[in-house]
Amino acid sequence: VQLEGIEEVVEGIEILLEELEIRVITSPASFDLEGLLALKRTNLKLRRWMSRQREVMLRLSRQEVGMVSAGEAALFRDLFDHFSRITDLLESFREMA
């Protein structure tokens, strides 16, 4: 699972939200509503994808699939925690937007 790429996307969403917030405060007339809506759609798609991946990691960490060893289950628990943190962060971005 390539989390580095996901973290870069999440960081990009955060930066764009901060920029939009600054523009709304400093120059409300030039507010980019289309940009905000596009960002919200991207965030929603990523949140949905992350939620599905999180559930897969949870099932693997619980060894619900017979091919997972105890050591691998621990790694999947770590991944589950990581996916959960990112999903929570994306949820906070939704609220900010």
VENCOR-V957931 format. One record per backbone hydrogen bond with DSSP energy under -0.5 kcal/mol. CO is the residue of the C=O (numbers start at 1). NH is the residue of the N-H. If there is no record, write none. Layout:
BEGIN
co:CO nh:NH
co:CO nh:NH
END
This chain:
BEGIN
co:1 nh:3
co:2 nh:6
co:3 nh:7
co:4 nh:8
co:5 nh:9
co:6 nh:10
co:7 nh:11
co:8 nh:12
co:9 nh:13
co:10 nh:14
co:11 nh:15
co:12 nh:16
co:13 nh:17
co:14 nh:18
co:15 nh:19
co:16 nh:20
co:17 nh:21
co:18 nh:22
co:19 nh:23
co:20 nh:24
co:21 nh:25
co:22 nh:26
co:23 nh:27
co:27 nh:30
co:28 nh:31
co:31 nh:33
co:32 nh:36
co:33 nh:37
co:34 nh:38
co:35 nh:39
co:36 nh:40
co:37 nh:41
co:38 nh:42
co:39 nh:43
co:40 nh:44
co:41 nh:45
co:42 nh:46
co:43 nh:47
co:44 nh:48
co:45 nh:49
co:46 nh:50
co:47 nh:51
co:48 nh:52
co:49 nh:53
co:50 nh:54
co:51 nh:55
co:52 nh:56
co:53 nh:57
co:54 nh:58
co:55 nh:59
co:56 nh:60
co:57 nh:61
co:58 nh:62
co:59 nh:64
co:60 nh:63
co:64 nh:66
co:65 nh:68
co:67 nh:69
co:69 nh:73
co:70 nh:74
co:71 nh:75
co:72 nh:76
co:73 nh:77
co:74 nh:78
co:75 nh:79
co:76 nh:80
co:77 nh:81
co:78 nh:82
co:79 nh:83
co:80 nh:84
co:81 nh:85
co:82 nh:86
co:83 nh:87
co:84 nh:88
co:85 nh:89
co:86 nh:90
co:87 nh:91
co:88 nh:92
co:89 nh:93
co:90 nh:94
co:91 nh:95
co:92 nh:96
co:93 nh:97
END
